[in-house]
Amino acid sequence: MRKKIIIFKENIANFWKERTNAQKSTLIGSVLALVIVLLAISILSSKSNMVPLYQNLSLQEIGQMKTELDARNVNYELTQGGQTILVPESQVDGLLVDLAASGLPKSGNIDYSFFSENTSWGMTDNEFDMIKLDTMQTELANLMKGIEGIKDAQVMINQPPEPVFIGDEQQEATASIVLHTSPGYQFKDNQLEGLYNLVSKSVPNLTTDNIVIMNQYFEYFDQKSSYSPGSGNTYTQQQNIKKDIERDIQRRVQQMLGTMIGLDKVVASVTTDIDFTQENRIEELVEPVDPDSMEGLPVSVERLTETYTGNPPMAGGAPAGEDDPAAYNAEDANDDGEYEMVKETINNEFDRIQREIVESPYKIRDIGIQVAIDTSKGLDDAGEVQLLSQQEQATVEASVSSILDSIIATSVAAPYEGEAVGENVSIVFQEFNGAEEQQPAPTGIPLWAYIAGGVLLAVILTLLWAVLRRNRDQGEDEDSYQEFMQETAAYDIPELEEEKDTEGTVKRKQLERMAREKPEDFAKLLRSWIAED
């Protein structure tokens, strides 16, 4: 059996030596490709089809679901930044029912069911007010989630305490709402009006003027209002117009600078000086037809020409004036005389223009823009906050000043000089005390990494098996040789007498010489003899 194994190994070795490098590369590549295909088929066949169990969950809800699925030993995957959880398709229906029966996922928000489940006589007034306010916010958010185009909503209500004394003035409540709208959805005016009224009627002492609604893209949804001169309180109307103008400019500045620097890196404030003077005047102008020559259009022309020649001259001739030359010598009375008189009268007509001008009462006379920019750039490898350098601050300030200068120049009614930008714009660099950004959750290992790792592991195991097999074969050969030598040394073999050089002796010596000098040819000769036998 051992000889057959040795012969098989020799055949393989000879076969491998007889191959060219191209053939060897083809064989190795075929084996590796076969291993890769088998591993890929094994991984893909063992991987089940994953479908969403819940989508658009908060981090708190994802943590609850992850803990529950780990306890149930259910395979799952997290996608979309940890907002969607995937489970095997065969288990999704059963998990939905079981998790709903367990009350999962729990949003952590307090609704009106909290009071029926957690009634206690030891609750203080402050605790009750806080729970009541949180409940009101949750219920209002749930109401808005049911409206078309709204996927999620966060509500923040600021409700002042009730006055203790009768003479104290009741302060108004305020509400700030952030809507997560569906992509591309546009609200109509009547929908926004209904949304404002819904919030206003749900919270005591809350007017629509104290409600701010925006979406996740920092786009505000304003309640449409119209102002007509002469209606309502003039001061209130003017203040509302001033507030709308300032808010519109502030949002445009905030949106533009936020796109450049970052929405959480810049804060803008705008103040304006509005001219509410409404002027009505009538202008009656007379202008020439031709502005270049400053002449009008001729309507009538009268020319009068009078000439006389004869003796004696007419007594009615033109008398000498004071401006006559001093050397002028008067003619004699007997000489002939003549005179000529030309008179021309032209009546011109000019343009007569009458204008009735009514100027708009809302003009921006001046604008002041204040901008605060965060100097922090983030954390370095050591965990320390990196700040903007003086050169970087100067570059940012120049860019922001150019933008604000253009906004002011196109918004102010009076001529605006760019050199005065320092008087209308204030830019401050300061590190913001905001919440640290949450680090994104690490994503899972991709499929190609598993395939590459499997192929590499298979190659390493194959090489390791070949090395161990070769070492084991060499060890067995050495052990067999040592045992043979020990057995041979144990016997005292007498020396043979020298034989005579016969034909058989000569052939034996030739074979021994061939075995020593050319072992490969000797092995082939032995195999041919064995095959003949």
ROROPA-270968 format. One record per residue (C-alpha): x, y, z. Coordinates in Angstrom, 1 decimal. Layout:
N
       u       v       w
       X       Y       Z
...
***
This chain:
533
       u       v       w
     0.0     0.0     0.0
     2.8     2.3     0.8
     4.5     1.6    -2.5
     1.3     2.5    -4.3
     1.1     5.8    -2.5
     4.7     6.6    -3.3
     4.2     5.7    -6.9
     1.1     7.9    -7.0
     3.0    10.8    -5.5
     5.8    10.4    -8.0
     3.3    10.3   -10.9
     1.7    13.5    -9.7
     5.1    15.2    -9.2
     6.2    14.1   -12.7
     2.9    15.3   -14.2
     3.4    18.7   -12.5
     7.0    19.0   -13.6
     6.1    18.3   -17.2
     3.5    21.1   -17.3
     4.4    24.6   -18.6
     4.0    27.8   -16.5
     0.8    28.7   -18.5
    -0.7    25.3   -17.8
     0.2    25.6   -14.1
    -1.4    29.0   -13.8
    -4.5    27.8   -15.5
    -4.8    24.9   -13.1
    -4.3    27.1   -10.0
    -6.7    29.7   -11.3
    -9.4    27.0   -12.0
    -9.0    25.6    -8.5
    -9.3    29.1    -6.9
   -12.3    30.0    -9.1
   -14.0    26.8    -8.2
   -13.4    27.5    -4.5
   -14.7    31.1    -4.8
   -17.8    30.0    -6.7
   -18.5    27.3    -4.0
   -18.1    29.8    -1.2
   -20.3    32.4    -2.9
   -23.0    29.8    -3.5
   -22.7    28.7     0.1
   -23.0    32.2     1.5
   -25.9    33.3    -0.8
   -27.8    30.1    -0.1
   -27.4    30.5     3.6
   -28.5    34.2     3.6
   -32.2    34.6     3.9
   -34.3    37.4     2.2
   -34.4    40.4     4.5
   -37.5    42.6     4.5
   -38.3    45.8     6.6
   -39.9    45.2     9.9
   -40.2    48.9    11.0
   -39.1    52.0     9.2
   -38.3    55.6    10.2
   -37.8    54.7    13.9
   -36.0    56.9    16.4
   -32.7    55.8    18.0
   -34.5    55.0    21.2
   -37.1    52.8    19.4
   -34.3    51.0    17.4
   -32.5    50.3    20.7
   -35.7    48.7    22.1
   -36.2    46.6    19.0
   -32.6    45.5    18.9
   -32.7    44.3    22.5
   -35.9    42.4    22.0
   -34.7    40.7    18.8
   -31.4    39.7    20.5
   -33.4    38.1    23.3
   -35.4    36.2    20.7
   -32.2    35.1    18.7
   -33.6    36.6    15.5
   -31.3    37.7    12.7
   -31.7    41.4    11.8
   -29.9    44.2     9.9
   -30.0    47.9    10.4
   -30.1    50.2     7.3
   -30.8    53.9     6.5
   -28.6    55.2     9.3
   -30.2    53.0    11.9
   -33.8    54.1    11.1
   -34.9    50.8     9.4
   -34.6    47.3    10.8
   -34.7    44.3     8.5
   -35.6    40.7     9.5
   -36.1    37.4     7.6
   -39.1    37.4     5.4
   -40.5    34.2     6.9
   -40.5    35.8    10.4
   -41.8    39.3     9.7
   -45.5    38.6    10.2
   -45.1    36.7    13.4
   -42.7    39.4    14.8
   -45.2    42.2    14.0
   -47.9    40.5    16.0
   -45.6    39.5    18.9
   -44.0    42.9    19.2
   -47.3    44.7    19.0
   -48.6    42.4    21.8
   -45.6    43.4    23.9
   -46.2    47.1    23.3
   -43.1    47.7    21.1
   -41.9    49.9    19.8
   -42.4    52.4    22.7
   -41.8    56.0    21.6
   -41.2    57.3    25.1
   -43.7    60.1    24.6
   -46.5    60.7    27.2
   -50.1    60.7    26.0
   -53.4    60.9    27.8
   -53.3    57.2    28.6
   -50.5    57.9    31.0
   -52.9    59.5    33.5
   -55.1    56.4    33.6
   -52.1    54.0    34.0
   -50.0    56.0    36.5
   -52.4    57.7    38.9
   -50.7    58.6    42.1
   -51.6    60.8    45.1
   -48.0    61.8    45.6
   -47.6    63.8    42.3
   -46.7    67.4    42.9
   -48.2    70.4    40.9
   -44.9    70.9    39.0
   -44.7    67.3    38.0
   -48.4    67.3    36.9
   -47.9    70.5    34.8
   -44.8    69.1    33.2
   -46.5    65.8    32.3
   -49.6    67.7    31.1
   -47.5    69.8    28.8
   -45.6    66.8    27.5
   -48.9    65.0    26.9
   -50.3    68.0    25.0
   -47.2    68.1    22.8
   -47.4    64.4    22.0
   -51.2    64.5    21.2
   -50.7    67.5    19.0
   -47.9    65.8    17.1
   -50.0    62.7    16.7
   -52.8    64.8    15.2
   -50.5    66.4    12.6
   -49.0    63.0    11.7
   -52.4    62.0    10.3
   -52.4    64.9     7.8
   -51.5    64.1     4.3
   -47.9    65.0     3.4
   -46.7    64.9     7.0
   -44.6    61.9     8.0
   -43.6    63.0    11.4
   -43.9    66.1    13.7
   -42.1    67.5    16.8
   -44.0    70.1    18.9
   -42.5    72.4    21.5
   -45.0    74.5    23.5
   -44.0    77.2    25.9
   -47.0    77.8    28.2
   -46.5    80.6    30.8
   -47.9    80.1    34.3
   -51.3    81.5    35.2
   -51.4    84.8    36.9
   -51.7    84.8    40.7
   -53.4    88.1    41.1
   -56.4    89.5    39.2
   -54.5    92.6    38.0
   -51.7    90.6    36.5
   -51.8    90.3    32.7
   -52.1    86.9    31.2
   -49.1    86.1    29.0
   -49.6    84.4    25.7
   -48.3    80.9    24.9
   -46.0    80.1    22.0
   -45.5    77.0    19.9
   -42.6    75.9    17.6
   -43.3    73.0    15.3
   -41.0    71.0    13.0
   -42.7    68.9    10.3
   -41.0    66.1     8.4
   -42.8    66.4     5.1
   -42.9    64.0     2.2
   -40.5    64.8    -0.6
   -41.9    67.2    -3.1
   -45.2    67.8    -1.2
   -46.5    71.4    -1.3
   -49.1    72.7     1.1
   -51.9    74.9    -0.1
   -52.9    78.1     1.6
   -56.1    76.7     3.0
   -54.2    73.7     4.4
   -51.7    76.0     6.2
   -54.6    78.0     7.5
   -56.2    74.9     8.9
   -52.9    73.8    10.4
   -52.4    77.1    12.2
   -56.0    77.0    13.5
   -55.6    73.4    14.7
   -52.6    74.3    16.8
   -54.1    77.5    18.1
   -57.3    75.9    19.2
   -55.5    73.0    20.9
   -53.4    75.1    23.3
   -54.9    77.7    25.7
   -54.0    81.3    25.1
   -52.2    80.6    21.9
   -52.7    82.9    18.9
   -51.7    82.2    15.4
   -49.2    85.0    15.5
   -47.2    83.1    18.2
   -46.9    79.9    16.1
   -43.8    79.0    14.0
   -44.0    76.0    11.6
   -41.1    74.8     9.5
   -40.0    71.6     7.9
   -36.8    69.5     8.1
   -35.2    71.7     5.4
   -35.6    75.0     7.4
   -38.4    76.1     5.1
   -41.0    78.2     7.0
   -44.7    77.8     6.4
   -46.2    81.3     7.0
   -49.9    82.0     7.5
   -51.1    84.1     4.6
   -52.3    87.5     5.6
   -53.3    90.7     3.7
   -52.8    94.3     4.7
   -55.0    97.1     3.3
   -54.3   100.8     4.1
   -56.8   102.3     6.4
   -58.1    99.1     7.9
   -57.5    98.1    11.5
   -55.0    99.7    13.9
   -52.4   101.6    11.9
   -49.5   100.9    14.4
   -50.3    97.2    14.5
   -50.5    97.0    10.7
   -47.2    98.8    10.3
   -45.4    96.6    12.9
   -46.7    93.5    11.2
   -45.5    94.7     7.8
   -42.1    95.5     9.3
   -41.9    92.1    11.0
   -42.8    90.3     7.7
   -40.1    92.2     5.8
   -37.4    91.5     8.4
   -38.4    87.9     8.7
   -38.3    87.4     4.9
   -34.8    88.9     4.6
   -33.6    87.0     7.7
   -34.7    83.7     6.2
   -33.1    84.4     2.9
   -29.8    85.3     4.6
   -30.0    82.3     6.9
   -30.7    79.9     4.1
   -27.9    81.3     1.9
   -25.2    81.4     4.6
   -26.4    78.1     6.0
   -25.8    76.5     2.6
   -22.3    77.9     2.5
   -21.2    77.4     6.1
   -23.7    75.0     7.6
   -27.2    75.5     9.0
   -26.0    75.0    12.6
   -22.9    77.2    12.1
   -24.5    80.6    11.5
   -27.3    82.7    13.0
   -28.6    85.9    11.3
   -30.7    88.8    12.6
   -32.2    91.6    10.5
   -33.5    95.0    11.5
   -35.0    97.5     9.0
   -36.1   101.1     8.8
   -39.4   101.3     6.9
   -40.9   104.5     5.4
   -44.7   104.2     5.7
   -45.3   107.7     4.2
   -47.9   107.6     1.4
   -47.7   110.6    -0.9
   -50.2   111.8    -3.5
   -49.2   114.7    -5.7
   -50.0   116.3    -9.1
   -47.2   117.6   -11.3
   -47.8   120.1   -14.2
   -44.7   120.2   -16.4
   -43.9   122.3   -19.5
   -41.0   120.8   -21.5
   -39.5   121.6   -24.9
   -40.2   119.3   -27.8
   -36.5   119.1   -28.6
   -34.6   118.8   -25.4
   -31.2   119.3   -27.2
   -32.0   122.7   -28.7
   -34.5   123.6   -26.0
   -37.0   124.7   -28.7
   -40.7   124.1   -29.1
   -42.8   123.2   -32.0
   -43.5   126.3   -34.3
   -47.3   127.0   -34.6
   -47.4   130.3   -36.5
   -44.7   132.5   -38.2
   -45.1   136.2   -39.2
   -42.4   138.0   -41.3
   -42.5   141.7   -42.1
   -40.0   143.2   -44.6
   -39.8   147.0   -45.5
   -37.3   148.6   -47.9
   -37.0   152.2   -49.4
   -34.7   153.8   -52.0
   -34.9   157.4   -53.3
   -34.3   161.2   -52.9
   -34.8   162.8   -50.5
   -34.7   160.1   -47.8
   -37.7   159.5   -45.8
   -38.2   161.6   -42.9
   -39.4   158.7   -41.0
   -36.2   156.8   -41.3
   -34.7   155.2   -38.5
   -33.0   157.7   -36.2
   -29.4   157.2   -35.3
   -28.9   155.4   -32.2
   -26.5   155.9   -29.4
   -24.5   152.9   -30.5
   -23.7   154.4   -34.0
   -20.0   154.6   -34.8
   -18.4   157.9   -33.9
   -16.7   158.2   -37.3
   -20.1   158.0   -39.1
   -20.6   161.0   -41.4
   -24.2   161.9   -42.1
   -25.1   162.2   -45.8
   -26.1   165.4   -47.3
   -29.7   166.4   -47.8
   -29.4   166.3   -51.6
   -28.0   162.8   -51.8
   -30.1   159.6   -52.4
   -30.9   157.4   -49.4
   -32.3   153.9   -48.6
   -33.3   151.7   -45.7
   -34.5   148.2   -45.0
   -36.5   146.8   -42.0
   -37.1   143.0   -41.4
   -39.5   141.8   -38.6
   -40.2   138.1   -37.8
   -42.6   136.8   -35.2
   -42.7   133.0   -34.4
   -45.2   131.4   -32.0
   -43.8   128.1   -30.5
   -45.8   125.3   -28.7
   -44.3   123.4   -25.8
   -45.2   120.0   -24.2
   -47.5   120.4   -21.2
   -47.5   117.3   -18.9
   -49.8   116.6   -16.0
   -48.9   113.7   -13.7
   -50.9   112.3   -10.8
   -48.4   110.3    -8.6
   -49.3   108.0    -5.8
   -46.2   106.6    -4.1
   -46.1   103.3    -2.2
   -46.2   103.7     1.6
   -43.7   100.8     2.2
   -40.1   101.7     1.4
   -37.0   100.3     3.0
   -34.8   103.2     4.0
   -32.1   101.3     5.8
   -31.2    97.7     6.8
   -29.0    96.3     9.5
   -27.9    92.7     9.3
   -26.1    91.0    12.3
   -24.5    87.6    11.6
   -22.9    85.3    14.2
   -20.6    82.5    12.9
   -19.4    79.5    14.8
   -15.6    79.3    14.9
   -15.5    75.5    15.8
   -14.7    73.1    12.9
   -15.0    69.9    14.8
   -13.0    67.5    16.9
    -9.5    66.3    16.0
    -8.1    62.9    16.6
    -7.3    63.8    20.2
   -10.9    64.8    20.8
   -10.1    68.6    21.1
   -12.1    71.3    19.4
   -10.6    72.8    16.3
   -11.2    76.5    15.7
   -11.0    78.7    12.6
    -7.7    80.5    12.2
    -7.5    84.3    11.7
    -6.9    83.9     8.0
    -9.9    81.6     7.6
   -12.0    84.0     9.6
   -10.9    86.9     7.3
   -11.8    84.8     4.2
   -15.2    83.9     5.5
   -15.9    87.5     6.6
   -15.0    88.8     3.1
   -17.3    86.3     1.4
   -20.2    87.0     3.8
   -19.8    90.8     3.5
   -19.9    90.6    -0.3
   -23.2    88.7    -0.1
   -24.8    91.0     2.5
   -23.7    94.1     0.6
   -25.5    92.8    -2.5
   -28.6    92.0    -0.5
   -28.7    95.5     1.0
   -28.0    97.2    -2.3
   -31.0    95.5    -3.9
   -33.4    96.0    -1.0
   -32.9    99.6     0.1
   -34.9   102.2    -1.9
   -32.3   105.0    -1.6
   -29.0   104.7    -3.4
   -26.7   102.4    -1.4
   -22.9   102.9    -1.3
   -20.9    99.7    -0.8
   -18.2   101.5     1.2
   -20.7   101.9     4.0
   -21.2    98.1     4.5
   -19.4    98.3     7.8
   -22.2   100.5     9.2
   -25.0    98.2     8.1
   -23.4    94.7     8.6
   -22.0    93.2    11.8
   -20.2    89.9    11.6
   -19.1    88.2    14.8
   -17.1    85.0    15.2
   -17.9    83.0    18.3
   -17.8    79.4    19.4
   -21.4    78.1    19.7
   -22.5    76.2    22.8
   -24.5    73.6    20.9
   -25.1    69.9    21.4
   -22.4    67.7    20.0
   -23.3    65.9    16.8
   -24.0    62.2    17.2
   -21.5    60.0    15.5
   -23.1    57.9    12.7
   -23.7    54.3    13.6
   -21.1    52.0    12.0
   -22.4    50.2     9.0
   -22.3    46.4     8.6
   -19.6    44.5     6.8
   -20.4    44.3     3.1
   -20.9    41.0     1.3
   -17.7    41.2    -0.8
   -15.7    41.3     2.4
   -17.1    38.0     3.5
   -16.4    36.5     0.1
   -12.8    37.7     0.0
   -12.3    36.6     3.6
   -13.6    33.1     2.8
   -11.4    32.8    -0.3
    -8.3    33.9     1.6
    -9.1    31.5     4.4
    -9.6    28.6     2.0
    -6.2    29.4     0.3
    -4.5    29.5     3.7
    -6.0    26.2     4.9
    -5.0    24.5     1.6
    -1.4    25.7     1.9
    -1.2    24.7     5.5
    -2.6    21.2     4.8
     0.0    20.8     2.0
     2.9    21.8     4.2
     1.8    19.6     7.1
     1.2    16.6     4.7
     4.7    17.0     3.2
     6.3    17.3     6.7
     4.5    14.2     7.8
     5.6    12.2     4.8
     9.2    13.2     5.3
     9.0    12.3     8.9
     7.6     8.9     8.1
    10.4     8.2     5.5
    13.1     9.2     8.0
    11.5     7.0    10.7
    11.4     4.0     8.4
    15.0     4.5     7.3
    16.2     4.8    10.9
    14.3     1.6    11.9
    15.8    -0.2     8.9
    19.3     0.9     9.8
    18.8    -0.2    13.5
    17.5    -3.6    12.5
    20.4    -4.0    10.1
    22.9    -3.0    12.7
    21.4    -5.5    15.2
    22.5    -8.5    13.0
    26.1    -9.4    12.5
    26.2   -10.0     8.8
    29.2   -12.0     7.7
    31.2   -10.7     4.9
    30.5   -12.3     1.6
    33.2   -13.9    -0.3
    34.2   -12.1    -3.4
    32.3   -13.5    -6.3
    33.7   -13.9    -9.7
    32.7   -11.4   -12.3
    30.0   -13.3   -14.0
    27.3   -11.9   -16.4
    24.8   -11.7   -13.6
    27.3    -9.9   -11.4
    28.1    -7.4   -14.1
    24.4    -6.6   -14.6
    23.8    -6.2   -10.9
    26.7    -3.7   -10.6
    25.4    -1.8   -13.5
    22.0    -1.6   -11.9
    23.5    -0.4    -8.6
    25.5     2.2   -10.4
    22.4     3.4   -12.2
    20.4     3.5    -8.9
    23.1     5.7    -7.4
    23.8     8.0   -10.3
    20.4     8.1   -12.1
    17.7     7.2    -9.7
    14.9     8.5   -12.0
    15.9     6.2   -14.8
    16.3     3.4   -12.4
    12.7     4.0   -11.1
    11.4     4.0   -14.7
    13.2     0.7   -15.4
    11.7    -0.9   -12.3
     8.2     0.3   -13.2
     8.6    -1.2   -16.7
     9.7    -4.5   -15.2
     6.7    -4.5   -12.7
     4.3    -3.7   -15.6
     5.7    -6.7   -17.6
     5.3    -9.0   -14.6
***
